[in-house]
Amino acid sequence: MASIQNGENRSVAIGRPTNPMVTPLLSDLYQFTMAYAYWKAGKHSERSVFDLYFRKNPFGGEYTVFAGLEECIRFIANFRFTEEEIAFVRASLPNTCEDAFYDYLRGIDCSDVEVYAVPEGSAVFPKVPLMRVTGPIAVVQLLETPFLNLINYASLITTNAARHRFVAGKHKLLLEFGLRRAQGPDGAISASKYSYIGGFDATSNVQAARLFGIPTRGTNSHAFISSFMSFDEITDRSLQDSDGSSVCKDFVALVQTWLNKIKCSQSLGGLFGDTNQSELAAFTSYALAFPNNFMALVDTYDVMRSGIPNFCAVALALGDLRYKATGIRLDSGDLAYLSLESRKFFQAIEKEFKVEDFGKTSITASNDLNEETLDALNKQGHEVDAFGIGTYLVTCYAQAALGCVFKLVEINNQPRIKLSEDVTKVSIPCKKRCYRLYGKEGYPLVDIMTRDSEPPPKVGQRILCRHPFIESKRAYVVPQQVEELLKCYWTGSPDKQMEELPLLKEIRSRCIKQLEQMRPDHMRRLNPTPYKVSVSAKLYDFIHFLWLNEAPVGELQ
């Protein structure tokens, strides 16, 4: 665990990376070849500024949620090469590399690096730096690949989760069930963490819950239900009531009594025939094991003819002993229809047997759900209270990668620009400051980048905001609130105040609050309005001056 001094001379402890594979070797080979070439040329200590940003929002949307910052800070706080790692780098590079370079690697850390970043969990937009990394160029170059690895997927999965939350609505329970389908254990752990930041409520992943303090949820599978053949397999049939004052000696008989009452009811009995008794035995056994957390998977045989009445019989028997069943899970079929019919059945039970709130019994749906499915369910009408979402969430099935890049924008106080025939790939040069300008209604209006030397925008002051590359796109803005986006999260200087890393729940709260502040037309699923990203007039002029200065001039013959 590394520790540094912040501006108040307080020691701030920063733990190691969550994943032990996140070491200085989690990098591309060319970072080491460039580091050697910098060192060989005597350039390795030159002061550089790199921006980490992305060029296009994912999933056809117009916003992204920034995540992965904490893991980046953990990485640089512990950045040191071991002798074993240096030996491997030596074996990987040509044998013409000088021994003194490996002595240089032994001595480097990130004490001379500064990281300014947008707070984790923030809504972010293309071209605006998510992180600004300043330091010796060879050292910062070695941070590029690990930083991109730690941020690209984290931001993508968080954005994917936030989109699912937006479609599902504020009050639905969202459960991440993707462990078995994720890209390996590393993808699964990251998916659980960043889905939670994006607005999911719980995970089935026990290891992720242990690491990050995320609530866990889960029930049982079809295997458990189909493993039972009859009530004869239940050996201990007794169940103590919830306050411990008495014991029901034959809970099985109580369940069967309730099933008969349901079948004999004039309003309910005609809805089904004989239910599957092995399913009922499985439900009863599970209730005996977890009377306070009984949730039934009801689609193993037939939802409405067997699963629902069997669940109700067990739930009512538990109610006699002052327990409250958790609910049901639907994992196949027409989820909208089945949820509506299940709700009707629960409400009929409540009316018939005078069981308070039974009609509100929770209904969870799973079965390869995704953003489009949730949207379709909303349009059809449904009674689902919670959604268990796996494959499409954790694999980011709709888009494989975010595409963050890490570009040099300044070296030795000299701005640098990367040009391309594709204007979207032209970088915005120089060390910059970034601001979010808010309008009268409290919505963000535009993000603006300025040169570091420019004075900050002021509330009530008219500001010309320009598109970085399209001359005709410009607008005046009079902000009612100005928020500076980049804050210092790592510095080797004891004189600079450093932001403390927030708790995971605080990052999650920030994400939810940020997206609630966005204008609705930026958030909609189809044809969202693009959020405006701009540069100041001075930065616009400088970009195009540098562009013309650096671009070769052709010659016609």
C-alpha positions as CSV (number, residue, x, y, z in Angstrom):
1,M,0.0,0.0,0.0
2,A,1.5,3.3,-1.1
3,S,1.0,6.6,0.7
4,I,1.6,10.2,-0.3
5,Q,1.2,13.6,1.3
6,N,-1.6,15.9,0.2
7,G,-1.7,19.7,0.4
8,E,-2.6,19.6,4.1
9,N,0.3,17.3,4.9
10,R,-2.0,14.4,5.7
11,S,-0.8,11.0,4.6
12,V,-3.2,9.4,2.1
13,A,-3.0,5.6,1.8
14,I,-3.8,4.2,-1.6
15,G,-4.2,0.4,-1.9
16,R,-2.7,-1.8,-4.5
17,P,-4.5,-2.5,-7.8
18,T,-7.5,-4.8,-7.3
19,N,-6.1,-7.2,-9.9
20,P,-2.5,-8.4,-9.2
21,M,-1.9,-8.6,-12.9
22,V,-1.9,-4.8,-13.1
23,T,1.8,-4.2,-13.0
24,P,4.2,-2.2,-15.1
25,L,4.4,-5.2,-17.5
26,L,0.7,-4.9,-18.3
27,S,1.8,-2.9,-21.4
28,D,2.5,-3.1,-25.1
29,L,6.1,-3.9,-26.1
30,Y,6.4,-0.7,-28.1
31,Q,6.0,1.3,-24.9
32,F,9.3,-0.2,-23.8
33,T,11.0,0.2,-27.1
34,M,9.9,3.9,-27.1
35,A,11.1,4.3,-23.5
36,Y,14.5,3.0,-24.6
37,A,14.6,5.2,-27.6
38,Y,13.7,8.3,-25.5
39,W,16.5,7.3,-23.0
40,K,19.0,6.6,-25.8
41,A,18.3,10.1,-27.2
42,G,18.5,11.8,-23.8
43,K,14.8,12.8,-24.0
44,H,13.5,10.5,-21.3
45,S,13.2,13.3,-18.7
46,E,11.6,15.9,-20.9
47,R,8.4,17.2,-19.5
48,S,5.3,16.0,-21.4
49,V,1.6,16.4,-21.3
50,F,-0.7,13.7,-22.6
51,D,-4.5,13.7,-22.8
52,L,-6.7,10.6,-22.5
53,Y,-10.0,11.0,-24.3
54,F,-12.4,9.2,-26.7
55,R,-13.7,10.3,-30.0
56,K,-17.3,8.9,-30.1
57,N,-20.0,8.0,-27.6
58,P,-20.9,4.3,-27.5
59,F,-24.1,2.4,-28.1
60,G,-25.5,5.0,-30.5
61,G,-25.9,7.4,-27.6
62,E,-24.8,10.9,-26.8
63,Y,-23.2,10.4,-23.4
64,T,-20.6,8.3,-21.7
65,V,-19.9,7.6,-18.0
66,F,-16.2,7.9,-17.0
67,A,-14.9,5.0,-14.8
68,G,-11.7,3.3,-13.9
69,L,-9.9,6.3,-12.4
70,E,-9.4,4.7,-8.9
71,E,-7.6,1.7,-10.5
72,C,-5.3,4.0,-12.4
73,I,-4.4,5.9,-9.3
74,R,-3.8,2.6,-7.4
75,F,-1.5,1.6,-10.3
76,I,0.7,4.6,-10.4
77,A,0.8,4.8,-6.6
78,N,2.5,1.3,-6.7
79,F,4.4,1.8,-9.9
80,R,7.9,0.1,-9.4
81,F,9.7,-2.5,-11.5
82,T,10.8,-5.7,-9.7
83,E,14.0,-7.4,-10.6
84,E,12.0,-10.2,-12.2
85,E,10.1,-7.7,-14.3
86,I,13.3,-5.9,-15.4
87,A,14.8,-9.3,-16.3
88,F,11.8,-10.0,-18.5
89,V,12.0,-6.6,-20.2
90,R,15.7,-7.2,-20.9
91,A,14.9,-10.6,-22.5
92,S,12.1,-9.0,-24.6
93,L,14.2,-6.2,-26.0
94,P,17.1,-6.6,-28.5
95,N,20.4,-7.5,-26.9
96,T,21.9,-4.3,-28.3
97,C,20.1,-2.3,-25.6
98,E,22.5,-0.9,-23.0
99,D,22.7,-2.1,-19.5
100,A,22.3,1.4,-18.1
101,F,18.8,1.6,-19.4
102,Y,17.7,-1.2,-17.0
103,D,19.4,0.7,-14.2
104,Y,17.2,3.6,-15.2
105,L,14.1,1.4,-15.0
106,R,15.0,0.3,-11.5
107,G,14.9,3.9,-10.3
108,I,11.7,5.2,-11.8
109,D,8.4,5.6,-10.1
110,C,5.5,8.1,-10.5
111,S,6.6,10.6,-7.9
112,D,7.2,13.2,-10.7
113,V,3.9,12.5,-12.4
114,E,0.7,14.6,-12.1
115,V,-2.7,13.3,-13.0
116,Y,-5.7,15.6,-13.4
117,A,-9.0,13.9,-14.2
118,V,-12.7,14.2,-14.3
119,P,-14.2,12.7,-11.2
120,E,-15.1,9.1,-11.6
121,G,-18.8,8.5,-12.3
122,S,-19.1,11.8,-14.3
123,A,-21.0,12.1,-17.6
124,V,-18.4,12.8,-20.2
125,F,-18.2,13.6,-23.9
126,P,-16.0,13.2,-27.0
127,K,-12.7,15.1,-27.3
128,V,-12.8,16.4,-23.7
129,P,-9.9,15.0,-21.8
130,L,-10.9,12.4,-19.1
131,M,-7.4,12.6,-17.8
132,R,-4.4,14.9,-18.2
133,V,-1.1,13.2,-17.4
134,T,2.0,15.3,-17.0
135,G,5.5,14.0,-16.3
136,P,8.8,12.7,-17.8
137,I,7.9,11.5,-21.2
138,A,9.4,8.0,-20.9
139,V,7.5,7.4,-17.6
140,V,4.2,8.7,-18.9
141,Q,4.6,6.6,-22.1
142,L,4.8,3.5,-19.9
143,L,1.4,4.5,-18.3
144,E,-0.4,4.8,-21.6
145,T,-1.4,1.1,-22.2
146,P,-2.4,0.3,-18.6
147,F,-4.4,3.5,-18.3
148,L,-6.3,2.7,-21.5
149,N,-6.9,-0.9,-20.4
150,L,-8.2,0.2,-17.0
151,I,-10.5,3.0,-18.4
152,N,-11.8,1.7,-21.8
153,Y,-13.8,-1.3,-20.5
154,A,-14.7,0.3,-17.2
155,S,-16.3,3.3,-18.9
156,L,-18.0,1.1,-21.5
157,I,-19.6,-1.2,-19.0
158,T,-20.6,1.7,-16.7
159,T,-22.3,3.5,-19.6
160,N,-24.0,0.2,-20.7
161,A,-25.3,-0.2,-17.2
162,A,-26.5,3.4,-17.0
163,R,-28.4,3.0,-20.3
164,H,-30.1,-0.1,-18.9
165,R,-31.0,1.8,-15.8
166,F,-32.4,4.7,-17.8
167,V,-34.7,2.4,-19.8
168,A,-35.8,0.3,-16.8
169,G,-36.6,3.4,-14.8
170,K,-35.6,4.7,-11.4
171,H,-37.6,2.3,-9.3
172,K,-36.9,-1.1,-10.8
173,L,-34.4,-3.4,-9.2
174,L,-31.5,-4.2,-11.5
175,L,-29.4,-7.3,-10.8
176,E,-26.2,-8.1,-12.6
177,F,-26.1,-11.8,-13.4
178,G,-23.3,-12.0,-15.9
179,L,-20.5,-13.9,-14.2
180,R,-20.8,-17.1,-16.2
181,R,-20.9,-15.3,-19.6
182,A,-18.2,-12.6,-18.9
183,Q,-14.8,-12.5,-20.7
184,G,-12.9,-14.4,-18.0
185,P,-12.7,-13.7,-14.3
186,D,-11.2,-10.3,-14.9
187,G,-14.0,-9.2,-17.1
188,A,-16.6,-10.6,-14.6
189,I,-15.1,-8.8,-11.6
190,S,-14.9,-5.5,-13.5
191,A,-18.4,-5.9,-14.9
192,S,-19.9,-6.4,-11.4
193,K,-18.0,-3.3,-10.1
194,Y,-18.8,-1.0,-12.9
195,S,-22.4,-2.2,-13.4
196,Y,-23.0,-1.1,-9.8
197,I,-21.5,2.3,-10.5
198,G,-23.8,2.6,-13.5
199,G,-26.9,2.1,-11.4
200,F,-27.4,-1.6,-10.9
201,D,-28.4,-2.6,-7.4
202,A,-26.8,-5.9,-6.7
203,T,-24.7,-8.7,-8.3
204,S,-24.7,-12.5,-8.2
205,N,-20.9,-12.4,-8.2
206,V,-19.8,-13.3,-4.6
207,Q,-16.1,-12.5,-5.2
208,A,-17.0,-9.0,-6.5
209,A,-19.3,-8.5,-3.6
210,R,-16.4,-9.3,-1.2
211,L,-14.0,-7.0,-3.0
212,F,-16.2,-4.0,-3.4
213,G,-19.0,-4.3,-0.9
214,I,-21.7,-4.7,-3.5
215,P,-25.0,-6.2,-2.3
216,T,-25.6,-9.8,-3.5
217,R,-28.7,-11.4,-4.9
218,G,-29.5,-14.9,-6.2
219,T,-32.0,-17.8,-5.8
220,N,-31.6,-21.2,-7.4
221,S,-31.5,-22.8,-10.9
222,H,-33.7,-25.2,-12.8
223,A,-31.4,-28.0,-11.7
224,F,-32.5,-27.6,-8.1
225,I,-36.1,-27.7,-9.1
226,S,-35.8,-30.7,-11.3
227,S,-33.6,-32.6,-8.8
228,F,-36.6,-33.3,-6.6
229,M,-39.0,-36.2,-7.4
230,S,-41.4,-36.2,-4.5
231,F,-42.0,-35.0,-0.9
232,D,-40.4,-38.3,0.3
233,E,-37.0,-36.6,-0.2
234,I,-37.7,-34.1,2.5
235,T,-36.6,-35.7,5.7
236,D,-36.9,-32.8,8.2
237,R,-40.3,-31.3,7.7
238,S,-40.4,-29.1,10.8
239,L,-40.1,-25.3,10.8
240,Q,-39.9,-22.9,13.7
241,D,-42.0,-19.7,13.3
242,S,-40.2,-16.4,12.7
243,D,-40.2,-15.3,16.4
244,G,-39.2,-18.7,17.7
245,S,-42.3,-19.1,19.9
246,S,-43.6,-22.4,18.3
247,V,-42.7,-25.1,15.8
248,C,-44.7,-26.4,12.8
249,K,-43.9,-30.1,12.9
250,D,-45.1,-30.8,9.4
251,F,-44.5,-27.9,7.1
252,V,-45.1,-30.1,4.0
253,A,-48.6,-30.9,5.2
254,L,-49.2,-27.1,5.7
255,V,-48.1,-26.4,2.2
256,Q,-50.4,-29.1,0.8
257,T,-53.3,-27.8,2.8
258,W,-52.8,-24.4,1.3
259,L,-52.6,-25.8,-2.2
260,N,-55.9,-27.5,-1.7
261,K,-57.5,-24.3,-0.5
262,I,-56.3,-22.5,-3.6
263,K,-57.6,-25.3,-5.8
264,C,-61.0,-25.3,-4.0
265,S,-61.4,-21.6,-4.3
266,Q,-64.1,-20.7,-6.9
267,S,-62.1,-17.7,-8.1
268,L,-58.7,-19.5,-8.4
269,G,-59.3,-23.2,-8.8
270,G,-60.5,-23.1,-12.4
271,L,-57.2,-21.5,-13.5
272,F,-55.1,-24.6,-13.2
273,G,-55.4,-28.4,-12.8
274,D,-53.0,-30.6,-10.9
275,T,-49.6,-28.9,-10.3
276,N,-46.3,-30.6,-10.6
277,Q,-45.6,-32.2,-7.2
278,S,-41.9,-32.5,-7.7
279,E,-41.7,-28.8,-8.3
280,L,-43.8,-28.2,-5.1
281,A,-41.4,-30.5,-3.2
282,A,-38.4,-28.4,-4.4
283,F,-40.1,-25.1,-3.4
284,T,-41.0,-26.5,0.0
285,S,-37.5,-27.8,0.6
286,Y,-36.0,-24.4,-0.4
287,A,-38.4,-22.6,1.9
288,L,-37.4,-24.9,4.8
289,A,-33.8,-23.9,4.1
290,F,-34.5,-20.2,3.6
291,P,-37.8,-19.2,5.2
292,N,-36.8,-15.5,5.3
293,N,-35.6,-15.4,1.7
294,F,-37.8,-17.7,-0.2
295,M,-37.8,-16.9,-3.9
296,A,-39.1,-19.5,-6.5
297,L,-38.0,-20.0,-10.1
298,V,-41.4,-20.8,-11.5
299,D,-40.9,-21.7,-15.2
300,T,-39.4,-25.2,-14.9
301,Y,-42.6,-26.9,-15.9
302,D,-45.5,-24.5,-16.5
303,V,-45.6,-21.0,-15.0
304,M,-49.4,-20.4,-14.6
305,R,-50.6,-24.0,-14.3
306,S,-47.9,-25.1,-11.8
307,G,-45.2,-22.7,-10.8
308,I,-47.4,-19.8,-9.6
309,P,-50.0,-21.9,-7.6
310,N,-47.1,-24.0,-6.1
311,F,-45.3,-20.8,-5.1
312,C,-48.4,-19.3,-3.6
313,A,-49.1,-22.5,-1.5
314,V,-45.6,-22.3,0.0
315,A,-45.7,-18.5,0.5
316,L,-49.0,-18.8,2.3
317,A,-47.7,-21.6,4.5
318,L,-44.7,-19.4,5.4
319,G,-47.1,-16.6,6.1
320,D,-48.8,-18.7,8.7
321,L,-45.5,-18.9,10.5
322,R,-45.0,-15.1,10.1
323,Y,-42.4,-15.3,7.3
324,K,-42.8,-13.2,4.1
325,A,-41.8,-14.8,0.8
326,T,-39.5,-12.7,-1.4
327,G,-41.1,-13.4,-4.7
328,I,-40.8,-15.3,-8.0
329,R,-38.4,-15.4,-11.0
330,L,-39.4,-15.8,-14.6
331,D,-36.7,-17.1,-16.8
332,S,-38.5,-17.9,-20.1
333,G,-41.6,-17.3,-22.1
334,D,-43.5,-14.1,-22.8
335,L,-42.3,-12.0,-19.8
336,A,-44.8,-9.2,-20.2
337,Y,-47.8,-11.6,-20.4
338,L,-46.6,-13.9,-17.6
339,S,-45.8,-11.0,-15.3
340,L,-49.2,-9.5,-15.8
341,E,-51.0,-12.9,-15.2
342,S,-48.8,-13.6,-12.2
343,R,-49.7,-10.2,-10.7
344,K,-53.4,-10.9,-11.2
345,F,-53.1,-14.3,-9.5
346,F,-51.3,-12.7,-6.5
347,Q,-53.9,-10.0,-6.2
348,A,-56.6,-12.7,-6.3
349,I,-54.9,-14.6,-3.5
350,E,-54.8,-11.4,-1.4
351,K,-58.5,-10.8,-2.0
352,E,-59.6,-14.4,-1.5
353,F,-57.5,-15.1,1.7
354,K,-57.2,-11.6,3.1
355,V,-53.4,-11.7,3.0
356,E,-52.1,-8.2,3.3
357,D,-49.8,-7.0,0.4
358,F,-49.7,-10.4,-1.2
359,G,-50.7,-8.7,-4.5
360,K,-47.4,-6.8,-4.3
361,T,-45.3,-9.9,-4.3
362,S,-42.0,-9.2,-6.2
363,I,-41.6,-10.5,-9.8
364,T,-38.1,-10.8,-11.2
365,A,-37.4,-11.5,-14.9
366,S,-34.3,-12.8,-16.4
367,N,-33.5,-14.7,-19.7
368,D,-31.0,-12.8,-21.9
369,L,-32.5,-9.4,-21.3
370,N,-31.0,-6.3,-22.8
371,E,-31.7,-2.6,-23.4
372,E,-34.0,-3.3,-26.3
373,T,-36.0,-6.0,-24.4
374,L,-36.5,-3.6,-21.5
375,D,-37.8,-0.9,-23.9
376,A,-40.1,-3.4,-25.5
377,L,-41.5,-4.6,-22.2
378,N,-42.2,-1.0,-21.2
379,K,-44.2,-0.5,-24.4
380,Q,-46.1,-3.7,-24.0
381,G,-46.9,-3.1,-20.3
382,H,-45.6,-5.5,-17.6
383,E,-45.5,-6.1,-13.9
384,V,-41.8,-7.0,-13.5
385,D,-40.2,-5.4,-10.4
386,A,-36.7,-6.6,-10.9
387,F,-34.5,-7.5,-13.9
388,G,-31.6,-10.0,-13.8
389,I,-29.3,-9.0,-16.7
390,G,-26.2,-10.9,-17.8
391,T,-24.8,-11.6,-21.2
392,Y,-25.7,-8.4,-23.0
393,L,-24.6,-6.2,-20.1
394,V,-21.3,-7.7,-19.1
395,T,-20.0,-8.4,-22.6
396,C,-21.2,-5.0,-23.9
397,Y,-22.7,-7.0,-26.8
398,A,-23.9,-3.9,-28.6
399,Q,-20.4,-2.4,-28.9
400,A,-17.1,-4.1,-28.4
401,A,-15.0,-1.2,-27.2
402,L,-15.1,2.5,-26.3
403,G,-11.9,3.5,-28.1
404,C,-10.1,5.9,-25.7
405,V,-6.8,7.2,-26.9
406,F,-3.8,8.7,-25.2
407,K,-2.2,11.6,-27.2
408,L,0.8,13.8,-26.6
409,V,-0.4,17.5,-26.6
410,E,2.7,19.3,-25.2
411,I,6.4,18.6,-24.6
412,N,8.8,21.1,-22.9
413,N,6.0,23.7,-23.0
414,Q,5.7,23.3,-26.7
415,P,2.2,22.3,-28.0
416,R,2.0,19.3,-30.3
417,I,-0.8,18.3,-32.6
418,K,-1.5,15.0,-34.4
419,L,-3.0,15.5,-37.9
420,S,-5.0,13.2,-40.0
421,E,-7.0,13.2,-43.2
422,D,-9.9,12.0,-41.0
423,V,-10.7,15.2,-39.0
424,T,-12.1,13.2,-36.1
425,K,-8.6,11.9,-35.4
426,V,-7.0,15.4,-35.2
427,S,-5.9,16.0,-31.7
428,I,-6.5,19.2,-29.8
429,P,-3.0,20.5,-28.8
430,C,-1.5,22.1,-25.7
431,K,-2.2,21.8,-22.0
432,K,-5.8,22.6,-21.4
433,R,-8.4,23.4,-18.8
434,C,-12.0,22.1,-19.2
435,Y,-15.2,23.5,-18.0
436,R,-18.9,22.6,-18.0
437,L,-21.3,25.5,-18.5
438,Y,-24.8,25.3,-17.1
439,G,-27.9,27.2,-18.3
440,K,-30.9,28.8,-16.5
441,E,-32.8,25.5,-16.1
442,G,-29.8,23.8,-14.4
443,Y,-28.9,21.6,-17.4
444,P,-25.4,21.4,-18.7
445,L,-25.3,23.4,-22.0
446,V,-21.8,22.8,-23.3
447,D,-18.3,21.7,-22.3
448,I,-15.5,24.1,-23.3
449,M,-11.8,23.6,-23.5
450,T,-9.4,26.6,-23.1
451,R,-5.6,27.0,-23.1
452,D,-4.2,26.6,-19.6
453,S,-3.1,30.2,-19.6
454,E,-6.6,31.6,-20.3
455,P,-8.7,33.0,-17.4
456,P,-11.6,30.7,-16.5
457,P,-15.2,31.4,-17.7
458,K,-17.3,33.4,-15.3
459,V,-20.9,33.2,-14.3
460,G,-23.0,35.8,-16.2
461,Q,-20.2,36.5,-18.7
462,R,-20.9,36.0,-22.4
463,I,-18.5,33.4,-23.8
464,L,-17.9,32.5,-27.5
465,C,-17.9,28.7,-27.8
466,R,-16.5,27.3,-31.0
467,H,-16.6,23.8,-32.6
468,P,-12.9,22.7,-32.7
469,F,-12.8,22.1,-36.5
470,I,-16.0,23.5,-38.1
471,E,-15.7,27.3,-38.6
472,S,-19.4,28.0,-38.9
473,K,-20.4,26.1,-35.7
474,R,-20.2,28.7,-32.9
475,A,-22.5,30.1,-30.2
476,Y,-22.4,32.6,-27.4
477,V,-23.2,31.2,-23.9
478,V,-23.9,33.1,-20.7
479,P,-23.4,30.4,-18.0
480,Q,-25.4,30.4,-14.8
481,Q,-22.9,28.0,-13.3
482,V,-19.4,27.1,-14.3
483,E,-17.8,23.7,-13.2
484,E,-14.1,23.0,-13.8
485,L,-13.9,19.4,-14.8
486,L,-10.3,18.3,-14.3
487,K,-9.2,17.9,-10.7
488,C,-5.8,16.8,-9.3
489,Y,-5.9,13.1,-8.2
490,W,-2.1,12.5,-8.1
491,T,0.8,14.7,-7.6
492,G,4.4,14.3,-6.3
493,S,4.3,17.9,-5.0
494,P,3.5,18.3,-1.3
495,D,2.3,21.9,-2.0
496,K,-0.6,20.8,-4.2
497,Q,-4.0,19.8,-2.9
498,M,-5.0,16.3,-4.1
499,E,-8.6,15.0,-4.3
500,E,-9.3,11.9,-2.1
501,L,-10.6,8.9,-3.9
502,P,-14.3,8.5,-3.1
503,L,-16.0,5.3,-1.9
504,L,-17.7,3.1,-4.5
505,K,-21.2,4.1,-3.3
506,E,-20.2,7.8,-3.7
507,I,-19.1,7.2,-7.3
508,R,-22.4,5.4,-8.0
509,S,-24.3,8.3,-6.5
510,R,-22.4,10.8,-8.6
511,C,-23.2,8.8,-11.8
512,I,-26.9,8.7,-11.0
513,K,-27.0,12.4,-10.1
514,Q,-25.0,13.4,-13.2
515,L,-27.3,11.6,-15.6
516,E,-30.4,13.0,-13.8
517,Q,-29.0,16.5,-14.5
518,M,-28.8,15.9,-18.3
519,R,-31.4,17.3,-20.6
520,P,-33.8,14.6,-21.6
521,D,-33.2,14.9,-25.3
522,H,-29.5,14.0,-24.8
523,M,-30.6,10.9,-22.9
524,R,-33.2,9.3,-25.2
525,R,-32.5,6.0,-26.8
526,L,-33.4,6.9,-30.4
527,N,-31.9,9.9,-32.2
528,P,-30.6,11.7,-29.1
529,T,-29.5,15.3,-29.4
530,P,-25.7,15.6,-29.5
531,Y,-24.2,17.3,-26.5
532,K,-22.0,20.3,-27.6
533,V,-18.3,20.2,-27.0
534,S,-16.4,23.4,-27.8
535,V,-13.1,25.3,-27.5
536,S,-12.5,28.9,-26.7
537,A,-11.9,31.4,-29.4
538,K,-8.2,31.7,-28.5
539,L,-7.8,27.9,-28.5
540,Y,-9.7,27.6,-31.8
541,D,-7.3,30.1,-33.5
542,F,-4.3,28.3,-32.0
543,I,-5.4,24.9,-33.2
544,H,-5.7,26.1,-36.8
545,F,-2.5,28.1,-36.7
546,L,-0.6,25.0,-35.5
547,W,-2.5,22.8,-38.0
548,L,-1.3,25.0,-40.9
549,N,2.1,25.3,-39.5
550,E,2.6,21.5,-39.1
551,A,0.9,20.3,-42.2
552,P,3.2,19.8,-45.2
553,V,2.5,22.0,-48.2
554,G,1.9,20.1,-51.5
555,E,3.4,21.0,-54.8
556,L,1.5,20.7,-58.1
557,Q,3.3,20.0,-61.3
